[in-house]
Every structure is written in C-alpha cells, then in structure tokens.
C-alpha cells in the first residue's frame, strides 16, 4: 500500500515537471534528457497515463530541481512570460556561455542541471536588492 502511494506521488511530480518543462518550450527530446526518462514514458505521461515504473533517486532529484527552478522564477519575475521564457533565453552569464539554461540542462547530466539550478537560485538575491 505504502509503495503504491509513493509511486502515485512520483508519477504526479513527473507530470508537473513535464508541464513546467513544456511551458519552457522544451522539445520532447530535451524534456527526456533533463528528466532522464524514455520517449515512451514521456508519451505515456503526456497522454495522461502513469509513469509505469517507480522513478529512481536520480530522476526524483531532477524533478526536484525543475520544481525548484520554477518556484524561483515565480519568486523573481512578476511576468508569466519571463517565468516561462527565462529558461529558453540565451544567457550571457559566464557559466552559460551564451546558451540558454534549457540548452545546458538538456545536456542531460546531473551536474549541468544542478549548476543551472544554482545560477537561477542566485537570481533571488538580485531580486531582493532591486
């Protein structure tokens, strides 16, 4: 009973993360790379089905970073356009080297996702100064 509940919660979290990533205008390929899910899992979730299997710790951490990035963007920006658009905007920050946060995260490795999260999280300190 307990593991079924965990499976349901992680499947729900995956659905939310995919909605967020979709709002960032990511391609299905980028979404799969960011969350480390298969194209078939992506299709099942988008069609409203469950993930089908339990998500591993790595996948849950990736979902957590997506949710945290979204929460940070909602805190920093008043405009929904910026909340949804920022991850796709080219970024002049030294870490991004002219790429968008979405491009960096879609490399698929956890370090790129974590480092992107850290850079976006730093926007909070700038928002409180302004």
DAQUILIN-V213746 format. One line per field, one symbol per residue. phi: phi as a letter, one per 40 degrees, with the letter a starting at -180 (. if undefined). A space follows every 50 residues. Layout:
BEGIN
phi=???
END
This chain:
BEGIN
phi=.cccccccccccccccccccccccgccdccdccccfbcdccdcccccgcc cgacccddccccddccccccccccccbcccdcdccddccdbcddccfgcc dccccccgccccccccddcccccdcccccc
END
